[in-house]
Amino acid sequence: MIQAKVIISTEVDPWKNLSIEEYLVKNLDENQCILYLWKNDKTVVIGKNQNPWRECNLSLLEEENVKLARRITGGGAVYHGLGNINFSFVMWRQYYNLERQLKVILNMCHKLGINGELTGRNDLTVDGKKFSGNAFYHGSKVSLHHGTLLINENMSNLAKYLKVSKEKIASKGVSSVKSRVTNLIEFYGGLNTDIISDMCIKSFIDEYKLENTDIKIEKDPQWFNNEEIKRLYEKNASWEWRYGKVPKFDISLETRFEWGEIQIHLNIINAIIEEVAIYSDALDQDFIEKLPNYFLKQKFSSKDLANRLRQYNSGNMMKDIANWIENKKF
């Protein structure tokens, strides 16, 4: 039986909030399902496999005291301010049900008279404009589904701090970052993060009350300051985690597929690939993390490399990459 709980953070430090989220993933009690609500102030959060120099204006972030954070899920870069709220569903894998979790968010919208809907694999939209992006992590026992809700955010911050590629914008059929996103306040006057938080909790209770009629709501519980969260904070705040090693490479390849953008950087010695770095906003972060291993020590020949990649993995993402590399004809 699912044991449901709501946890609310009043912290606005992204490194602390992401540490709490990761702690929940690592320490979830058996059969628990948690809705975790949190806000960050002036933050750019990049996906696990993204290159920060490519995704955001780092000099401007430093100049204007905007924090850079990296999450444990895949997907693209997002801006977090006090005009939006973040939700996380943390649960044992056997209870993970994306349709049900999204129903919590969409029913929250419907309670406010907002006609939200799922578009594609991970975007929630209203009137064709995105107000929420979602990302996912699946461990051996526990799954995480989280997203951001734009409520009353200054849209100029999104365009100012994020570097959205022309290919990504073109694939959406729009002309700018601001034109493809929207705040929920546009559809419900006077809306704020407190109202959204309360309505999310009510929608969560409505959805899970059949399994647990007494859903606990905890705000800033004492364990928020335990030693494990402090260690996770050190990692999340560290240069190594947020930026990582980005050496100079001989060859750089870049394209966009239906499932996301990808950048492949290669160092070649005597026609053999000796070093690889791959960045992507793809949601399947496990595939992207394993991908460099398929390139190492291979001959720098587009045809040979494409054939080798197909032998390693026959999935659709690998087929896309192999066909693209073969067509590069190097």
Buried (B, 14 or more C-beta within 10 A) or exposed (E): EBBBBBBBBEBBBBBBBBBBBBBBBEBBEEBBBBBBBBBBBBBBBBBBBBBBEBBBBBEEBEEEEBBBBBBBBBBBBBBBBBBBBBBBBBBBEEBBBBEEBBBBBBBBBBEBEBEBEBEEEBBBBBEEBBBBBBBBBBEEEBBBBBBBBBBBBEBEBBBBBBBBBEEBBEBBEBEEBEEBBBBBBBBBEEBBBEBBBEBBBBBBBBBBEEBBEEBEEBEEEEEBEEEEBEEBBEBBBEEEBBBBEEEEBEEEBEBBBEBBBBBBBBBBEEEEBBBBBBBBBBBBBEBBBEBBEBBEEBBBBBEEBBEBBBEBBEEEBBBBBBEBBBEEEE
